[in-house]
């Protein structure tokens, strides 16, 4: 990034914020900065710096690496369909249009949604494209810097024994996979069992001669639909807030057993259903049960000869043509000062990356909640913990995470979904607690009657977790739009209500 002469905001009523990245998180961070002043708070000027020539981050698809630099930012492949459903995905005050999107929709549609969001809240004048941030020297150019570059950009490939020395066939990270056609007729092994590994395996099966999937601990794979509803509808606010976690998991596991049968033994992990980030692909278990995808419960010992992969249980996968490693991504953010990110290289369980989290739910509501929390702190609406209080909170969080999730680098920063978002928004009074939702302003507000209010309350707690619930109360609330969206979602309407369109300016 070229040097700039922009000065920090003057006084407590004016701030300047730099945002690195114009993907999903960067866009919503910019929007929340601008909304702060519009809501009568501190005037925040936001500058968004985006290295690429377009906005959208991961969702801005790239067919191949950049011809000049060799860089490939997006990990999106042609066949990506979102794992989160329409009514839980999107931002809380800009619902996804049900007339143009199915229950689950494609990455092309997700990118278009982000473009429409940027238009809707007029973000383009604040975005500088083709501007890469190289470092953030600790100077007073801005009052705050928000790093929103994500972490699915730099592939992480283990140093497999014998890979460079002996293996002569094709090896690639899943980051570079785009479509199945060129793998037709080949024997393929996939290392890993996360969402991309499962997706790629299912895409390759129709055309490949063999498809093997190597997983150390196994995984739970969920269908997109359960008894006619998106699977997320069975894990609502009530089950996440009121029900003990183990009881909720047990009930969900029994429901899945009824819907898709017991999990195949070769895939069934030792950990509980929600002790890992869920993987969703409806036809995967059928592919496994019919033998089209062969599961190997082992670690990779190394490569031998020109075409062989050797596993820790002694199995040799011979005559392979391709190995695809779906082994995750590096979380480095080299543009930030070293003391911004905390971590312990000797113990992955103690790793804490500054603000980078995983949670078992759609990214937009969580990213938006993080943006609202951070902007609220910049504007002075709350004071984040620091010093001894922060250290104690981190230790408590780490202890909880060890008990709640499997021990792996991928889960070192995993959070819950509804409780995590609620915790972020609690300082702003925007977490929809039962007490707040029972207030007459919401029960008897602009939407009509007590009966309508009770329907909305029931939908918040017992229906699909509509992201609009986080605009019902507190700072940044838009209760009329939120109630309209929540009720329309509960009715399963296939288009916006007339009032929703009016409130959205459509």
C-alpha positions in Angstrom: 0.0 0.0 0.0 1.3 3.4 -0.8 1.9 5.8 2.0 -1.1 8.1 2.9 -1.4 11.5 4.5 -4.9 10.9 6.0 -4.9 11.9 9.7 -6.8 10.3 12.5 -10.1 11.6 13.5 -10.1 14.7 15.7 -11.7 14.3 19.1 -14.2 11.7 20.4 -16.9 12.4 17.8 -14.9 11.6 14.8 -12.8 8.4 14.0 -11.0 7.0 11.0 -10.8 3.3 10.5 -8.8 1.2 7.9 -10.2 -2.1 6.9 -8.0 -4.7 5.2 -10.0 -6.8 2.8 -13.3 -6.3 0.9 -14.7 -9.8 1.4 -17.7 -10.7 3.5 -16.2 -9.5 6.8 -14.6 -6.3 5.4 -17.8 -5.2 3.7 -19.9 -5.6 6.8 -17.2 -3.9 9.0 -17.3 -0.9 6.6 -21.1 -0.8 6.7 -21.2 -0.9 10.5 -18.6 1.9 10.7 -20.8 4.1 8.5 -24.0 3.1 10.3 -22.5 4.3 13.6 -22.7 7.9 12.6 -26.1 7.4 10.9 -27.5 6.1 14.2 -26.4 9.3 16.1 -23.1 8.0 17.4 -19.5 8.7 16.5 -18.8 9.7 12.9 -16.6 7.0 11.5 -14.9 7.3 8.1 -13.9 3.9 6.8 -11.3 3.1 4.0 -11.3 -0.4 2.7 -8.2 -1.7 1.0 -8.7 -4.7 -1.3 -5.7 -6.4 -3.1 -7.9 -7.8 -5.9 -9.7 -5.9 -8.6 -13.1 -6.9 -7.3 -14.9 -7.2 -4.0 -16.2 -10.4 -2.5 -13.1 -12.1 -1.1 -13.5 -15.9 -1.2 -16.8 -15.6 -3.0 -15.2 -13.8 -5.9 -14.5 -16.9 -7.9 -11.1 -17.4 -9.7 -10.9 -20.0 -12.4 -7.1 -20.2 -12.2 -4.1 -18.5 -10.5 -3.3 -14.9 -11.6 -1.2 -15.0 -14.7 1.2 -12.3 -13.5 1.6 -13.1 -9.8 0.7 -16.8 -9.7 -1.6 -16.0 -6.7 -4.9 -17.7 -6.2 -7.0 -16.0 -3.5 -10.3 -17.8 -3.7 -10.7 -21.5 -2.8 -14.2 -21.7 -4.3 -14.6 -24.5 -6.9 -17.3 -24.6 -9.6 -19.7 -26.9 -7.8 -19.9 -25.1 -4.4 -23.3 -25.0 -2.9 -23.6 -23.3 0.5 -23.7 -25.5 3.6 -25.9 -23.0 5.4 -29.5 -22.5 4.3 -30.9 -19.3 2.8 -32.9 -18.2 5.9 -29.9 -18.4 8.2 -27.4 -16.9 5.8 -26.9 -13.3 4.9 -26.8 -10.2 7.1 -29.4 -9.4 9.7 -30.8 -6.3 8.1 -30.5 -7.4 4.4 -32.3 -10.8 4.1 -31.6 -13.2 1.2 -34.4 -12.9 -1.4 -36.4 -16.2 -1.3 -37.9 -15.5 -4.7 -34.4 -15.8 -6.3 -32.6 -18.3 -4.0 -33.4 -21.9 -3.2 -33.2 -23.3 0.4 -29.4 -23.7 -0.4 -27.8 -21.7 -3.2 -24.6 -21.5 -5.2 -21.4 -19.6 -4.7 -22.3 -17.5 -7.8 -25.4 -16.4 -6.1 -23.6 -15.7 -2.8 -21.1 -13.4 -4.6 -24.0 -11.6 -6.3 -25.7 -11.2 -2.9 -22.5 -9.5 -1.6 -22.5 -7.1 -4.6 -26.1 -6.2 -4.0 -25.3 -5.6 -0.3 -22.5 -3.3 -1.2 -24.9 -1.4 -3.5 -27.7 -1.3 -0.9 -25.6 0.3 1.8 -23.4 2.4 -0.7 -20.0 0.9 0.2 -18.2 1.3 -3.2 -17.0 4.9 -2.6 -15.1 3.7 0.5 -13.3 0.8 -1.2 -9.9 1.0 -2.9 -9.4 -1.9 -5.2 -6.1 -3.3 -6.4 -4.5 -2.0 -3.3 -2.5 -4.6 -1.2 -1.6 -3.8 2.4 2.0 -4.9 3.0 2.3 -3.9 6.6 0.7 -1.9 9.3 3.4 0.3 11.0 2.3 1.5 14.4 1.7 5.1 13.4 -1.2 7.3 14.0 -2.6 7.4 10.5 -5.9 5.7 11.6 -7.6 5.4 14.9 -8.1 1.7 14.3 -7.3 -1.1 11.8 -9.6 -4.0 11.2 -8.0 -7.0 9.5 -10.7 -8.8 7.5 -8.6 -11.0 5.1 -9.9 -14.3 6.3 -7.8 -17.5 6.4 -8.7 -19.7 3.4 -6.1 -18.2 1.1 -2.7 -19.8 2.0 -2.8 -23.6 1.6 -1.3 -25.6 4.5 0.4 -28.8 3.2 2.1 -31.1 5.7 5.6 -32.2 4.9 4.7 -35.7 3.8 7.6 -38.1 3.8 8.6 -39.0 0.2 6.3 -36.6 -1.5 9.0 -34.5 -3.1 11.6 -37.3 -3.4 9.6 -40.1 -5.1 5.9 -39.4 -6.0 5.7 -38.7 -9.7 2.0 -38.3 -10.3 -0.2 -35.3 -9.6 -0.4 -33.8 -6.1 -2.4 -30.7 -5.3 -4.0 -28.9 -2.4 -7.8 -28.7 -2.5 -7.4 -24.9 -2.8 -6.6 -25.4 -6.5 -9.4 -27.8 -7.3 -12.0 -26.3 -9.6 -14.0 -29.0 -11.5 -14.0 -32.8 -11.8 -13.7 -33.3 -15.6 -9.9 -33.6 -15.9 -9.8 -36.3 -13.3 -12.0 -38.7 -15.4 -10.9 -42.3 -15.4 -8.2 -41.7 -12.7 -7.5 -43.2 -9.3 -7.7 -40.4 -6.7 -6.9 -40.3 -3.0 -8.2 -37.4 -0.9 -6.5 -36.6 2.4 -8.9 -35.0 4.9 -12.5 -35.2 5.8 -13.6 -31.6 6.1 -16.3 -29.9 3.9 -14.1 -29.5 0.9 -12.8 -33.1 1.0 -16.3 -34.5 1.2 -17.6 -32.2 -1.6 -14.7 -33.1 -3.9 -15.0 -36.8 -3.2 -18.7 -36.7 -4.2 -18.0 -34.6 -7.3 -15.2 -37.0 -8.5 -17.1 -40.3 -8.0 -19.1 -40.3 -11.3 -16.1 -40.0 -13.5 -13.2 -41.5 -11.6 -12.0 -45.1 -11.6 -11.4 -45.1 -7.8 -11.9 -42.5 -5.1 -10.3 -43.0 -1.7 -10.7 -40.7 1.3 -8.1 -40.8 4.1 -9.3 -39.6 7.5 -7.5 -39.9 10.8 -10.4 -39.5 13.2 -13.5 -39.9 11.0 -16.3 -37.4 10.8 -20.0 -36.8 11.1 -21.7 -36.0 7.8 -25.1 -34.4 7.9 -27.7 -34.2 5.1 -29.0 -30.8 4.0 -32.6 -31.8 4.7 -34.0 -33.7 7.7 -37.7 -34.7 7.5 -38.4 -32.1 4.8 -36.7 -29.2 6.6 -33.2 -27.7 6.3 -31.1 -29.5 8.9 -30.5 -26.2 10.7 -34.1 -26.0 11.6 -33.6 -28.8 14.1 -30.9 -26.9 16.1 -32.7 -23.6 17.0 -32.2 -21.0 19.7 -34.1 -23.0 22.3 -31.9 -26.1 21.8 -28.7 -24.0 21.9 -29.6 -21.7 24.8 -31.8 -23.7 27.1 -31.0 -27.4 26.5 -27.9 -29.0 27.9 -25.4 -29.5 25.0 -25.1 -33.3 25.5 -28.9 -33.8 25.5 -29.3 -31.6 22.4 -26.5 -33.6 20.6 -28.1 -36.9 21.7 -31.5 -35.9 20.4 -30.0 -34.7 17.1 -28.0 -37.9 16.7 -31.1 -40.1 17.2 -33.0 -38.0 14.6 -30.2 -38.4 12.1 -30.1 -42.2 12.7 -33.8 -42.3 11.9 -33.4 -40.2 8.8 -30.2 -41.6 7.2 -29.4 -44.7 9.2 -26.6 -45.3 11.7 -23.2 -43.8 10.6 -21.0 -46.3 8.7 -18.5 -47.9 11.1 -15.5 -46.9 9.0 -16.5 -43.3 9.2 -17.9 -43.0 12.7 -15.7 -40.9 14.9 -15.2 -41.3 18.7 -16.1 -37.7 19.4 -19.7 -36.5 19.7 -21.8 -34.9 16.9 -21.0 -31.2 17.7 -17.5 -31.6 18.9 -16.3 -30.8 15.5 -17.4 -28.3 12.7 -20.2 -30.1 10.9 -19.8 -31.4 7.4 -22.9 -31.3 5.2 -23.4 -33.3 2.0 -26.6 -35.3 1.5 -25.4 -38.0 -0.8 -22.0 -38.7 0.8 -23.1 -41.6 3.0 -24.8 -43.3 0.1 -21.5 -43.1 -1.9 -19.7 -44.7 1.1 -22.3 -47.4 1.6 -22.3 -48.4 -2.0 -18.5 -48.6 -2.0 -18.0 -45.7 -4.5 -15.9 -43.8 -1.9 -13.5 -46.0 0.0 -12.8 -44.8 3.6 -9.4 -45.3 5.2 -9.2 -44.6 8.9 -5.5 -43.8 9.3 -2.9 -41.1 9.1 -0.6 -40.6 6.1 2.7 -42.3 6.7 4.3 -41.1 3.5 4.7 -41.6 -0.3 6.6 -44.5 -1.8 7.6 -45.0 -5.3 6.0 -43.2 -8.2 2.4 -43.9 -7.5 1.9 -45.2 -3.9 0.5 -43.6 -0.7 1.3 -45.5 2.5 -1.0 -45.1 5.5 -0.2 -45.5 9.2 -2.1 -48.8 9.5 0.1 -50.3 6.8 -2.3 -49.9 3.9 -0.8 -49.1 0.6 -2.9 -47.2 -2.0 -1.2 -48.3 -5.2 -1.3 -47.0 -8.7 -2.7 -43.6 -7.8 -2.9 -40.9 -10.5 -3.8 -38.0 -8.2 -3.6 -37.1 -4.5 -5.6 -34.1 -3.3 -4.7 -32.7 0.1 -7.6 -31.0 1.9 -5.5 -30.2 4.9 -6.5 -26.7 5.8 -5.0 -23.2 5.6 -2.3 -21.1 7.3 -3.6 -18.4 9.5 -0.7 -16.0 9.0 -1.5 -12.3 8.6 2.0 -11.0 7.8 0.8 -7.4 7.4 0.0 -7.1 11.1 2.6 -6.4 13.9 3.7 -9.6 15.6 2.2 -8.7 19.0 -1.3 -8.4 17.5 -1.8 -12.1 17.3 -1.3 -14.3 20.3 -0.4 -18.0 20.0 1.6 -20.8 21.3 3.5 -22.7 18.7 4.1 -25.7 21.0 0.5 -26.3 21.8 -2.1 -25.9 19.1 -4.9 -26.2 21.7 -3.7 -22.9 23.3 -3.6 -21.0 20.0 -5.6 -17.8 19.9 -5.7 -15.9 16.7 -6.9 -12.3 17.0 -10.5 -12.4 16.1 -10.4 -15.4 13.8 -13.0 -18.0 14.8 -14.8 -21.0 13.4 -18.4 -21.7 14.4 -21.0 -24.3 13.4 -23.2 -21.9 11.4 -23.2 -19.5 8.5 -20.4 -16.9 8.4 -22.4 -13.7 7.7 -24.3 -13.3 11.0 -21.1 -14.2 13.0 -19.0 -11.7 10.9 -21.6 -9.1 11.3 -21.8 -9.5 15.1 -18.0 -9.3 15.3 -18.1 -6.1 13.3 -20.8 -4.6 15.5 -18.8 -5.5 18.6 -15.6 -4.0 17.3 -17.2 -0.8 15.9 -19.1 -0.5 19.2 -15.7 -0.5 21.0 -14.2 2.0 18.6 -17.1 4.3 19.2 -16.9 3.9 22.9 -20.2 2.1 23.6 -18.4 -0.6 25.6 -14.9 -1.3 26.8 -13.4 -4.8 25.8 -11.6 -6.7 28.5 -7.9 -6.1 28.9 -5.0 -6.9 31.1 -5.7 -9.5 33.8 -9.4 -9.7 32.9 -8.6 -10.5 29.3 -6.0 -13.1 30.4 -8.5 -14.8 32.7 -11.2 -14.8 30.0 -8.8 -16.4 27.6 -7.8 -19.1 30.0 -11.5 -19.8 30.7 -12.3 -19.9 27.0 -9.4 -22.3 26.4 -10.5 -24.7 29.1 -14.1 -24.6 27.9 -13.0 -25.3 24.3 -10.9 -28.3 25.3 -14.0 -29.9 26.8 -16.4 -28.9 24.1 -14.4 -29.7 20.9 -11.9 -32.2 19.5 -8.3 -31.3 20.0 -6.9 -30.1 16.7 -5.6 -26.9 15.1 -8.8 -26.5 13.2 -10.9 -26.4 16.3 -8.5 -24.3 18.4 -10.7 -21.2 17.7 -14.1 -22.9 17.3 -17.0 -21.3 19.0 -20.7 -22.1 19.4 -23.2 -20.3 17.1 -26.1 -18.6 18.8 -24.3 -18.2 22.2 -21.2 -16.8 20.5 -23.2 -14.1 18.6 -25.3 -13.3 21.6 -22.1 -12.8 23.7 -20.7 -10.4 21.1 -23.9 -8.4 20.9 -24.7 -8.4 24.6 -22.6 -5.2 25.3 -24.8 -3.4 22.7 -28.0 -4.7 24.2 -28.7 -6.5 20.9 -28.8 -10.1 22.1 -32.5 -11.1 22.0 -33.0 -12.4 25.5 -36.4 -13.7 26.6 -36.8 -10.6 28.8 -36.2 -8.2 26.0 -38.5 -10.1 23.6 -41.3 -10.0 26.1 -41.2 -6.2 26.3 -44.5 -4.6 25.1 -42.5 -2.6 22.5 -41.8 -5.8 20.6 -44.9 -7.9 21.5 -47.3 -5.1 20.7 -45.3 -3.0 18.3 -45.8 -2.0 14.7 -46.5 -5.5 13.6 -50.0 -5.7 15.0 -51.4 -7.8 17.9 -50.3 -9.8 20.9 -50.9 -13.0 18.9 -48.5 -11.8 16.2 -45.9 -10.8 18.7 -46.2 -14.3 20.4 -45.8 -15.9 16.9 -42.6 -13.9 16.4 -41.3 -14.9 19.9 -42.0 -18.6 19.1 -40.3 -18.3 15.7 -37.1 -16.8 17.3 -36.8 -19.6 19.8 -38.2 -22.7 18.1 -38.0 -22.1 14.3 -35.0 -21.9 12.0 -32.4 -19.4 13.4 -33.2 -16.4 11.3 -30.4 -13.9 11.4 -33.0 -11.1 11.7 -33.4 -11.9 15.4 -30.2 -9.9 16.1 -31.9 -6.7 14.9 -34.9 -6.9 17.3 -33.4 -4.8 20.1 -30.4 -2.9 21.3 -28.1 -0.5 19.4 -28.6 -0.8 15.6 -32.0 -2.4 16.1 -34.5 -2.4 13.2 -37.4 -4.1 14.9 -40.1 -3.6 12.2 -37.9 -5.1 9.4 -36.7 -7.9 11.8 -40.2 -9.0 12.8 -41.4 -8.9 9.2 -38.4 -11.1 8.1 -38.8 -13.5 11.1 -42.5 -14.0 10.5 -42.1 -14.4 6.7 -39.4 -17.0 7.3 -41.6 -18.9 9.8 -44.4 -19.0 7.2 -42.0 -20.4 4.6 -43.2 -17.7 2.2 -41.4 -17.8 -1.2 -41.1 -14.0 -1.6 -40.6 -10.9 0.6 -43.7 -9.5 2.2 -45.0 -6.2 0.9 -43.8 -4.4 4.1 -40.3 -6.0 3.8 -39.9 -4.6 0.3 -40.9 -1.2 1.5 -38.5 -1.3 4.4 -35.7 -2.5 2.2 -36.5 0.1 -0.5 -37.2 -2.5 -3.1 
